[in-house]
Amino acid sequence: MKAILAALVGGLMIGAIAASHAKLPPSSPKSDAEKSAEADKAAAAKAKDAEQNAKAQDKAVANWKKNKGIAMSPSKPAPKAVKK
């Protein structure tokens, strides 16, 4: 029973290794229109991400000012280094 199980596990491992080394067929070449459409889509996604990031940062700053920023007293400036 153990020998059959060991042979089965070994075969599965060999199959998994062989499958991981398989080559995929090359992708079909894209036309200029497809490339430009893909670039426009990526630029729109990047702009949307930047806008959402700015909104999140503004919200975080407003929350900080509301909860801690106004109530906190300004800290003392660091002492100046003495040049020798």
N, C-alpha and C positions, 0 to 999 in steps of 0.2 A: 504494500500500500504506500509506504514512504517513497519507494523507488518511482512509482507511477506519479506521485505528487511532485517529486523532485524533477522528473522529466518534463512534466507539464509546466511547472514554474520556469524551468530553463528555456523551454520553447517559447513561452510568452515573453521572456526577457530578450531572447534573440530577435523575436518579431518586433518588439518595441524599439530595439536598437536599430534594426534595419529600416523601420518606418521613419525614425528620426533622421536618418541619413538620406532619405529619398529626396530627389530633386524635383522641384515644382517647375511646370512649364513657364516660359517667359511670358510676361504680360504683353498684351497687344499694344502697339504704339498709339499714342493719343494725338489727335489733331490739334492744331493751334487753337481752335475754338474751345475744345474741351479743356485745354491747358489754361486758357484765359478765364473760363468759367470757374474752374477749380481755384485759380488764384483769387478771383473776386470773392468767391465763397469763403476762402481762408481769411481774406482781409476783412470781410464783414464780421466773421466770427471773432477775429482779434479785436476789432473796434468794440464789439458788444462786450467782450470780456474786460476790456479796459474801462468801459463805462460802468460795468457792474462793480469792478474793483474800486473805482473812484467813489461810487455811491457807498460801498461798504466802509471805505476809509472815512468818508464824511460822517457816516452814522457812528463809527467808533469814536471819532473826535468829539462829536456832539455828546455822546454818552459819557465820555471821560470828563468833558467840561461840566456837564450837568451833575455828575456824581462826585467828582474829586477835584477837578481843576479849579473851580471857583473857591471852594472851601479851603484849599491848601494855601499856606502862606509861601511866598517865594523863598527859596533856599538861599543860604549865604553864598556869595561867590567864592570860588576857590582862591586860596592865598596865592599871591604872585611869587614866582620863583626868584630867588635872590641870585644874581649873577656874581661870580667871584672873579 
